[in-house]
Amino acid sequence: MGCQYFAPCSHGAESFTVMMPKLTFGRGCLSEIGARVAVDGHKRVAVFTDPYLRDSRYLSDVLASLKQSKIDLSVFSEVHIEPNEKSILNAEEFLKNGKFDAMVSVGGGSVIDTAKAATVYATYPADFTDYFGPPVGLGKPVPGPVLPHYACPTTSGTGSECTSVTVLRIDSLNTKFVIGSPHLLPKVALVDPSCTDTLPANTIASTGFDLICHALECYTAKAYTQWDKVENPNQRTLLQGANPWSDMSAQKAMEIAGQYLSRGVNDSSDNEARDQLMWGATLAGMAFGNSGTHLPHAMSYGITHLMRDIVTEGYPVESPFIPHGISVILSAPSIFQYLSEGAPDRHLEAASFLGADCKDAMPAESGEIVSKRLIEMMQQTHIPNGLSGVGFGAADVKALAASSIRQSRAIANAPRESNVTDMENIYLNSISYW
């Protein structure tokens, strides 16, 4: 903890907090869900999933385990990919009418985030934007505990099983925004890497880059000591900036991604690679759940706000749709090249964790090196060539920046300040890379 990066600052935080669910990792661990729920004394659970997993063996295994433990249950399978106000309100009604004492989520980030948000609104009704931070909402804190949540991720990227945030689309503003509260942290996470065996290559690639950006953003985030001290520890957000705990998880997650992402994408039979990526995603979730992300995630929301006439292979979702991990990585090479000036040593270390050749490199070269490594990984996994690969051009950069500048908390978590003009230039430099 003596690292210079966390040196004390005037009026800055002097401590950080770490929170995690009880975590089980391993092939077949979904069969433990019934015993986990039963030992906690729950009798009736809400099970969240999406239409594409409704008939899957993963959901079947979860339901069988719950029934074997004599847990009464009801399934909500109408989760919307990229959950929005309408889909959350539908899930809220399901919870309010079900007399549940716990909930289980089986799916990717959209499923886990839907469960988190639905229990907030079902327990503490409010206008939809009340719990979102400024400038889109009132920043109202979640008043208290919600239903205990047993999260079972089925993709190797979300990390939401280990975080206290839910990311939702606000249709009236045509953007995504975050609700964060320690009350949203799942009680138990069951991470079964066999869930990735049947995922198509493009899904492994997209979720893999979400993993990478979670970890890379955490490691290069502004140090927790740079944030203002919060006198009441109960009001301390877990999105608190880089800290020694998040560093450990982020470093290992980047090392895993650097070694295994290309293998996991290009060979569906490579169980070792896919298992490792699932573990890396969980580690990255631990990291960003206790530090927060910054510019790549903030700037991804402008892309999903303004996307048009596009679908993505491997995702049976109506146009327009760009998977979250792809929207995050498209601008990341340009973003880290820009941000490296604010924390050059950190960016050089991160590049080495991802597998870049950093021999004899100087910190001033760190932005170029990490950018080059990300582009190399994008090419190896057949990711679109920057913004032009998903239909954007130079004429779109002002609108993209105007949309993303609303993500004030994430932008402030970056190691270098950026304004709307800076973001325009970053988008412009992200049009194409090769």
C-alpha positions, 0 to 999 in steps of 0.5 A: 500500500506504499505505492506512490500512486496511492499517496495521500492528498489534501482533503482526499480519501484515507481509506477504501472499502472492499465488498464482494458476494460469497463466490463459488467458481467451477464447472457444474457449480450451478447445481449448488444453487438449491443448497445455497438458497435453502441454507439461507432459509428462503422458501420462494424465489424469483428466477430471472433469465432471458428468452434465449436461455429459457430452454437452455440446460443452464436454466434447467440445471438451476431450476432442478437444483432449486426444486430438489431443495424444495424451493418454490419458484417462478420464472421471469424470462422476458428480460430485454437485452439492454434493459430499459424502463419498460422492461424493468417496470415489467420485471418490477410488477413480476416481483411485486406480485410474487411474494418472493423472499429471494431472487436468482438471475441466470444470464448475462449482464442484462439479466443480472442488471434487470434483477438488481433494478427490479428489486429496487423499484419493487421495494422502494417505488420511485420515478424511474430516474430518481435513483440515477445520478446527475445530470439525468436523475436526482441521485436519490440513494437506494433507501435500504436492503432489497431481496437477497440476490443469487447471481449466475452469469452465463457470459465471460465479461459482465462481472455484474455478479460481483458489483453493486451497480446496474446499467440501464437504458433511459429511453427518454434520453436515449442513453444508458446510465448507472444506479449504484448502491451497496444494497445492489451487491449480490449475496452469492455468485455462482460462476460456472465456466461451462456456460461458455461452451456453447457461446459463439465466437463473436460473443466470446470476443465482445464479452472478452473486451468488456473484461479487458476494459473493466480491468484496464480502466480499473488499473488506470483509474484515478487513485482513491486518494484523489477523491474527496474524503467522505466523512460518513462511511455508510455513504462511501461509494464503491466506485471509489477509484483505483486501490490496492485491492482492485489492482490485484484483481485487474492485473490478473484479469488482464494477464488472463485476457492477454493469454487466452482471449484469441484462443477462446474466440478462435477455438470453441473446443478450447475449454481451458481458454474459455474457463480462464476467460470466465475467471478473468471476467469475475476478477475484473468484476471484483476490480471494477465493482470496487473502483469503477470504470472511466472513459471507455465505458463512458464513451461507449454510451454515445455509440449505443445512443446513436447506433443505426441500422446495424446488427451483430453476428451471433446476437439474435437481436433486432437492429440497431444493436451493438454488443456492449463489449464491442461498443466499449473497445471501439474507441479504447485504443485512442482513449488510452493513448490520450489518457496515458499522459495522466498515468504513464507508468500505469499504462505501461504496466497494463500493456505488459499485463496484456502481453505487449512487448515493453522491453526497454520501453519508456513511460512516455511511450505507454499510450502508443504501446497499449493502443497497439496491443489492443488493436492487435487483439481486436484484429486477432478476434475479428472486432470491427475496425473502429467506429467506421466498422459499425457505421460511424464517420467523422460527421458523427463525432460531435453528436457522439461526444455530446451524448457521452459527456453526460457520464460525469462520474465515469469521466471524472474517474479517469487519470486525465481530465477531458472535456467535450472537445477532447472527446470529439478528438478521441472519437475522430481518432477512433474512426479506423485503425488499420 
